[in-house]
Amino acid sequence: MRIVVPGGTGQVGGVLRRALAEDGHDVVVLSRRPEVLEPGVRHAVWDGRSPGPWEAELDGADAVVNLAGRSVSCRYTDRNLRQMMDSRIDSTRAVGAAIARAARPPAVWLQMSTATIYADTRGPAHDEATGVLGGEEPDVPLYWEYSVRIARRWEAAQLEQDLPATRRVALRTAMVMSPDRGGIFDYLSWLARVGLGGPVAGGDQFVSWIHADDLVRAVLFLLRRDDLDGPVNLAAPGPLPQRTLMRDLRRAWGGRPGLPATRWMAGLGAFALRSDPELLLKSRRVVPGRLLDAGFTFDHPAWDAAAADLVRRRRAGAAGGAVPSARGLDLGNRETPLGG
């Protein structure tokens, strides 16, 4: 297949484009800056907003997987929240308009979304059929509500065009765990190794996650299953409390201690890392109802085994002890530390 990947230069984009190229697909990445990428991957420049020569890449393509959008790893200032909103809405609308103008539109458009669209909960998990969208929880902070509003408008933008020949899927993606440098697993592993990976504000907030291998497999599954459209949760079937997630990760790294953090300490830490405490404190408990119903099987359904696999693969790669910068993290699914 010829697959166009807008926003394919981030960490998750890198994982996905490499896997697609290795699988024999013709991959085209759209991003703002020209880059030389892996063999089998071509690059085209776009600004994430305006029509241009890049649209020719979509005409005749088999599929589009749009990952474009500003990282949410930042302070939730008015300016940053607006940039998050605009980058997601503008890029989605640009892709939709290009597909609408194509003489031979792609058969499927997978659009990145986020598990943050669901309500904060310590109760039953959210699936696509019964999950409760967020923003109206009692005493929800205003900027938490705004992050849900971004997610809702992001998904709505995918549906604005009349595209009768193109199947559309919204990928409500949890925290993507990859052994590569610069991602959320890198950040959490650093915390676990230096003794800071304990419970945050009690640690009973749930974390939804997905192993990068399963994300790639799920994307390929959805590209090929022409009977699936609409929202699909990309999350492992085993969300778990933050305290348990970090305990299992510390064990995978050799049983390191983990100092707990209070809510105000989490706020200070997020401020120091130029991130936001919502990303540490909101409980995201999401399960992949539609994938499981469609017969998809996870290679890494349980976190303890997934953490052990990721640590093993990380150890097999380059060593190093530098402190990862949350500001520089590419969280790929647009999720963030301890989010999910």
Secondary structure, DSSP 8 states (H G I E B T S, - for coil): -EEEEETTTSHHHHHHHHHHHHTT-EEEEEESS-----TTEEEEE--SSS--TTHHHHTT-SEEEE-----S-S---HHHHHHHHHHHHHHHHHHHHHHHH-SS--SEEEEEEEGGGB---SSS-B-TTT--BSS-STT--HHHHHHHHHHHHHHHHHTSS--TT-EEEEEEE-EEE-SSTTSHHHHHHHHHHHT--S-BTTS-SEE-EEEHHHHHHHHHHHHH-TT--EEEEES-S--EEHHHHHHHHHHHTTS-----B-HHHHHHHHHHTT--THHHH----B--HHHHHTT---S--SHHHHHHHHHHHHHHS--------GGG---TTT--TT--
